[in-house]
């Protein structure tokens, strides 16, 4: 359903470059970091960030696709 406000909603990026640009803008403008957990190759860094996110937001209910 369309509303008169729909023209003010930014379009969702449709490719990786658009998503990356949106993530960079969030960092530069708002200090918000968005990192896909599967992009972090260092195991210690990944565990650290997963632990922080779990403490802040609770356990993920989505399958990670790692067989776990």
Buried (B, 14 or more C-beta within 10 A) or exposed (E): EEEEEEEEEEEEEEEEEEBEEBBEEEEEEEEEEEEEEEEBEEEEEBEEBBEEBEEEEEEEEEEEEEEE
